[in-house]
Amino acid sequence: MSARPVKHSLTLRGHRTSVSLEHEFWQAFREISVEKDIAINALAAEIDADRGVDMGLASAIRLFVLKYYQVRATQKD
């Protein structure tokens, strides 16, 4: 498990930005984009558009990943 977040570059609506995520969150985020058949930049743009002004993009992505897998876990029961 990685302890420190690593910066990853994204393009959101034509603008470059970076988010710092732990390796495990980045891997899960990429897996979700593949499962949903959506480009990772497009998925990040959706999350960005839905997040509030009081939350950073990295935190919004982490919460998205967490909620995604929580829903999947409850659907398997």
VMD Tcl script that builds the backbone (N, CA, C; Angstrom):
set m [mol new atoms 231]
animate dup $m
set s [atomselect $m all]
$s set {name element resname resid chain x y z} {
  {N N MET 1 A 0.833 -1.179 0.000}
  {CA C MET 1 A 0.000 0.000 0.000}
  {C C MET 1 A 0.873 1.236 0.000}
  {N N SER 2 A 0.486 2.220 -0.800}
  {CA C SER 2 A 1.269 3.452 -0.834}
  {C C SER 2 A 0.754 4.416 0.227}
  {N N ALA 3 A 1.676 5.063 0.883}
  {CA C ALA 3 A 1.302 5.988 1.939}
  {C C ALA 3 A 1.112 7.406 1.416}
  {N N ARG 4 A 1.852 7.743 0.382}
  {CA C ARG 4 A 1.810 9.115 -0.106}
  {C C ARG 4 A 1.045 9.218 -1.426}
  {N N PRO 5 A 0.245 10.260 -1.555}
  {CA C PRO 5 A -0.438 10.489 -2.827}
  {C C PRO 5 A 0.581 10.857 -3.918}
  {N N VAL 6 A 0.241 10.497 -5.141}
  {CA C VAL 6 A 1.072 10.814 -6.299}
  {C C VAL 6 A 0.243 11.673 -7.235}
  {N N LYS 7 A 0.872 12.686 -7.841}
  {CA C LYS 7 A 0.151 13.561 -8.761}
  {C C LYS 7 A -0.103 12.851 -10.078}
  {N N HIS 8 A -1.321 13.014 -10.579}
  {CA C HIS 8 A -1.733 12.473 -11.870}
  {C C HIS 8 A -2.354 13.612 -12.668}
  {N N SER 9 A -2.028 13.686 -13.939}
  {CA C SER 9 A -2.560 14.748 -14.797}
  {C C SER 9 A -3.877 14.317 -15.421}
  {N N LEU 10 A -4.786 15.254 -15.491}
  {CA C LEU 10 A -6.088 15.062 -16.117}
  {C C LEU 10 A -6.405 16.276 -16.975}
  {N N THR 11 A -7.281 16.080 -17.940}
  {CA C THR 11 A -7.784 17.193 -18.737}
  {C C THR 11 A -9.284 17.273 -18.517}
  {N N LEU 12 A -9.730 18.382 -17.950}
  {CA C LEU 12 A -11.147 18.587 -17.662}
  {C C LEU 12 A -11.668 19.736 -18.511}
  {N N ARG 13 A -12.563 19.410 -19.422}
  {CA C ARG 13 A -13.154 20.403 -20.318}
  {C C ARG 13 A -12.078 21.267 -20.994}
  {N N GLY 14 A -11.036 20.604 -21.475}
  {CA C GLY 14 A -9.988 21.283 -22.227}
  {C C GLY 14 A -8.896 21.921 -21.396}
  {N N HIS 15 A -8.969 21.819 -20.086}
  {CA C HIS 15 A -7.968 22.426 -19.202}
  {C C HIS 15 A -7.205 21.342 -18.445}
  {N N ARG 16 A -5.888 21.439 -18.445}
  {CA C ARG 16 A -5.051 20.485 -17.716}
  {C C ARG 16 A -5.099 20.798 -16.231}
  {N N THR 17 A -5.169 19.755 -15.440}
  {CA C THR 17 A -5.106 19.880 -13.991}
  {C C THR 17 A -4.441 18.629 -13.453}
  {N N SER 18 A -4.123 18.641 -12.196}
  {CA C SER 18 A -3.551 17.446 -11.592}
  {C C SER 18 A -4.253 17.175 -10.277}
  {N N VAL 19 A -4.309 15.892 -9.954}
  {CA C VAL 19 A -4.866 15.468 -8.675}
  {C C VAL 19 A -3.855 14.551 -8.011}
  {N N SER 20 A -3.775 14.643 -6.716}
  {CA C SER 20 A -2.884 13.778 -5.954}
  {C C SER 20 A -3.717 12.689 -5.292}
  {N N LEU 21 A -3.475 11.452 -5.733}
  {CA C LEU 21 A -4.207 10.302 -5.205}
  {C C LEU 21 A -3.237 9.191 -4.846}
  {N N GLU 22 A -3.589 8.438 -3.827}
  {CA C GLU 22 A -2.834 7.254 -3.490}
  {C C GLU 22 A -2.968 6.244 -4.642}
  {N N HIS 23 A -1.968 5.411 -4.788}
  {CA C HIS 23 A -1.933 4.450 -5.894}
  {C C HIS 23 A -3.213 3.611 -5.959}
  {N N GLU 24 A -3.667 3.145 -4.816}
  {CA C GLU 24 A -4.847 2.278 -4.779}
  {C C GLU 24 A -6.106 3.006 -5.261}
  {N N PHE 25 A -6.248 4.260 -4.895}
  {CA C PHE 25 A -7.401 5.026 -5.368}
  {C C PHE 25 A -7.306 5.276 -6.869}
  {N N TRP 26 A -6.109 5.578 -7.357}
  {CA C TRP 26 A -5.933 5.818 -8.788}
  {C C TRP 26 A -6.261 4.545 -9.571}
  {N N GLN 27 A -5.779 3.405 -9.110}
  {CA C GLN 27 A -6.043 2.132 -9.787}
  {C C GLN 27 A -7.547 1.838 -9.793}
  {N N ALA 28 A -8.204 2.031 -8.668}
  {CA C ALA 28 A -9.646 1.792 -8.583}
  {C C ALA 28 A -10.405 2.742 -9.501}
  {N N PHE 29 A -9.976 3.989 -9.557}
  {CA C PHE 29 A -10.608 4.989 -10.422}
  {C C PHE 29 A -10.475 4.575 -11.888}
  {N N ARG 30 A -9.310 4.107 -12.266}
  {CA C ARG 30 A -9.090 3.636 -13.643}
  {C C ARG 30 A -9.956 2.412 -13.942}
  {N N GLU 31 A -10.044 1.488 -12.996}
  {CA C GLU 31 A -10.874 0.291 -13.179}
  {C C GLU 31 A -12.347 0.671 -13.376}
  {N N ILE 32 A -12.814 1.621 -12.608}
  {CA C ILE 32 A -14.204 2.077 -12.735}
  {C C ILE 32 A -14.435 2.681 -14.118}
  {N N SER 33 A -13.493 3.474 -14.600}
  {CA C SER 33 A -13.664 4.085 -15.922}
  {C C SER 33 A -13.737 3.016 -17.001}
  {N N VAL 34 A -12.962 1.942 -16.858}
  {CA C VAL 34 A -13.014 0.836 -17.823}
  {C C VAL 34 A -14.361 0.124 -17.723}
  {N N GLU 35 A -14.804 -0.174 -16.500}
  {CA C GLU 35 A -16.088 -0.859 -16.305}
  {C C GLU 35 A -17.247 -0.052 -16.874}
  {N N LYS 36 A -17.177 1.260 -16.710}
  {CA C LYS 36 A -18.243 2.131 -17.207}
  {C C LYS 36 A -18.063 2.483 -18.684}
  {N N ASP 37 A -16.931 2.069 -19.264}
  {CA C ASP 37 A -16.606 2.362 -20.660}
  {C C ASP 37 A -16.642 3.864 -20.934}
  {N N ILE 38 A -15.950 4.594 -20.066}
  {CA C ILE 38 A -15.862 6.047 -20.187}
  {C C ILE 38 A -14.407 6.447 -19.958}
  {N N ALA 39 A -13.932 7.397 -20.736}
  {CA C ALA 39 A -12.560 7.859 -20.572}
  {C C ALA 39 A -12.373 8.428 -19.172}
  {N N ILE 40 A -11.195 8.217 -18.626}
  {CA C ILE 40 A -10.932 8.675 -17.258}
  {C C ILE 40 A -11.086 10.190 -17.134}
  {N N ASN 41 A -10.697 10.930 -18.165}
  {CA C ASN 41 A -10.873 12.384 -18.127}
  {C C ASN 41 A -12.346 12.768 -18.115}
  {N N ALA 42 A -13.174 12.042 -18.867}
  {CA C ALA 42 A -14.607 12.320 -18.888}
  {C C ALA 42 A -15.243 11.995 -17.540}
  {N N LEU 43 A -14.824 10.893 -16.942}
  {CA C LEU 43 A -15.348 10.530 -15.626}
  {C C LEU 43 A -14.933 11.568 -14.587}
  {N N ALA 44 A -13.695 12.003 -14.644}
  {CA C ALA 44 A -13.226 13.038 -13.718}
  {C C ALA 44 A -13.999 14.335 -13.928}
  {N N ALA 45 A -14.325 14.662 -15.170}
  {CA C ALA 45 A -15.097 15.881 -15.454}
  {C C ALA 45 A -16.501 15.785 -14.864}
  {N N GLU 46 A -17.114 14.587 -14.932}
  {CA C GLU 46 A -18.434 14.393 -14.321}
  {C C GLU 46 A -18.360 14.592 -12.812}
  {N N ILE 47 A -17.353 14.009 -12.193}
  {CA C ILE 47 A -17.176 14.137 -10.739}
  {C C ILE 47 A -16.932 15.601 -10.383}
  {N N ASP 48 A -16.114 16.268 -11.183}
  {CA C ASP 48 A -15.795 17.674 -10.951}
  {C C ASP 48 A -17.053 18.537 -11.018}
  {N N ALA 49 A -17.909 18.255 -11.993}
  {CA C ALA 49 A -19.135 19.040 -12.159}
  {C C ALA 49 A -20.107 18.815 -11.001}
  {N N ASP 50 A -20.071 17.625 -10.392}
  {CA C ASP 50 A -21.009 17.289 -9.316}
  {C C ASP 50 A -20.528 17.685 -7.924}
  {N N ARG 51 A -19.229 17.960 -7.794}
  {CA C ARG 51 A -18.698 18.240 -6.452}
  {C C ARG 51 A -19.057 19.665 -6.029}
  {N N GLY 52 A -19.104 19.858 -4.749}
  {CA C GLY 52 A -19.369 21.194 -4.229}
  {C C GLY 52 A -18.104 22.035 -4.212}
  {N N VAL 53 A -18.274 23.313 -3.999}
  {CA C VAL 53 A -17.123 24.221 -3.987}
  {C C VAL 53 A -16.253 24.014 -2.751}
  {N N ASP 54 A -16.785 23.352 -1.750}
  {CA C ASP 54 A -16.037 23.127 -0.511}
  {C C ASP 54 A -15.197 21.854 -0.536}
  {N N MET 55 A -15.207 21.144 -1.665}
  {CA C MET 55 A -14.481 19.880 -1.745}
  {C C MET 55 A -13.493 19.913 -2.906}
  {N N GLY 56 A -12.292 19.463 -2.646}
  {CA C GLY 56 A -11.295 19.366 -3.701}
  {C C GLY 56 A -11.585 18.192 -4.618}
  {N N LEU 57 A -11.015 18.238 -5.809}
  {CA C LEU 57 A -11.251 17.188 -6.792}
  {C C LEU 57 A -10.726 15.838 -6.307}
  {N N ALA 58 A -9.555 15.808 -5.712}
  {CA C ALA 58 A -8.996 14.537 -5.229}
  {C C ALA 58 A -9.923 13.903 -4.189}
  {N N SER 59 A -10.432 14.704 -3.272}
  {CA C SER 59 A -11.369 14.177 -2.268}
  {C C SER 59 A -12.650 13.681 -2.920}
  {N N ALA 60 A -13.133 14.412 -3.914}
  {CA C ALA 60 A -14.351 14.002 -4.615}
  {C C ALA 60 A -14.143 12.674 -5.336}
  {N N ILE 61 A -12.974 12.483 -5.921}
  {CA C ILE 61 A -12.678 11.212 -6.598}
  {C C ILE 61 A -12.604 10.083 -5.579}
  {N N ARG 62 A -11.944 10.318 -4.452}
  {CA C ARG 62 A -11.866 9.279 -3.420}
  {C C ARG 62 A -13.259 8.866 -2.952}
  {N N LEU 63 A -14.122 9.839 -2.698}
  {CA C LEU 63 A -15.484 9.531 -2.246}
  {C C LEU 63 A -16.277 8.821 -3.331}
  {N N PHE 64 A -16.076 9.201 -4.586}
  {CA C PHE 64 A -16.732 8.529 -5.700}
  {C C PHE 64 A -16.336 7.057 -5.739}
  {N N VAL 65 A -15.039 6.789 -5.624}
  {CA C VAL 65 A -14.536 5.411 -5.637}
  {C C VAL 65 A -15.135 4.629 -4.469}
  {N N LEU 66 A -15.100 5.217 -3.283}
  {CA C LEU 66 A -15.645 4.549 -2.102}
  {C C LEU 66 A -17.117 4.213 -2.299}
  {N N LYS 67 A -17.910 5.186 -2.722}
  {CA C LYS 67 A -19.347 4.962 -2.911}
  {C C LYS 67 A -19.605 3.926 -4.000}
  {N N TYR 68 A -18.830 3.961 -5.065}
  {CA C TYR 68 A -18.995 3.003 -6.159}
  {C C TYR 68 A -18.855 1.580 -5.648}
  {N N TYR 69 A -17.803 1.331 -4.881}
  {CA C TYR 69 A -17.578 -0.020 -4.375}
  {C C TYR 69 A -18.524 -0.388 -3.234}
  {N N GLN 70 A -18.995 0.588 -2.470}
  {CA C GLN 70 A -20.002 0.296 -1.457}
  {C C GLN 70 A -21.295 -0.170 -2.105}
  {N N VAL 71 A -21.710 0.498 -3.165}
  {CA C VAL 71 A -22.926 0.109 -3.870}
  {C C VAL 71 A -22.766 -1.274 -4.474}
  {N N ARG 72 A -21.632 -1.541 -5.077}
  {CA C ARG 72 A -21.387 -2.872 -5.654}
  {C C ARG 72 A -21.433 -3.954 -4.589}
  {N N ALA 73 A -20.889 -3.671 -3.421}
  {CA C ALA 73 A -20.877 -4.656 -2.347}
  {C C ALA 73 A -22.291 -4.961 -1.866}
  {N N THR 74 A -23.152 -3.963 -1.771}
  {CA C THR 74 A -24.523 -4.187 -1.311}
  {C C THR 74 A -25.370 -4.864 -2.372}
  {N N GLN 75 A -25.035 -4.684 -3.644}
  {CA C GLN 75 A -25.786 -5.321 -4.716}
  {C C GLN 75 A -25.495 -6.809 -4.809}
  {N N LYS 76 A -24.351 -7.238 -4.305}
  {CA C LYS 76 A -23.974 -8.645 -4.370}
  {C C LYS 76 A -24.639 -9.466 -3.282}
  {N N ASP 77 A -25.155 -8.793 -2.261}
  {CA C ASP 77 A -25.787 -9.516 -1.137}
  {C C ASP 77 A -27.119 -10.091 -1.525}
}
mol reanalyze $m
mol bondsrecalc $m
mol representation Tube
mol addrep $m
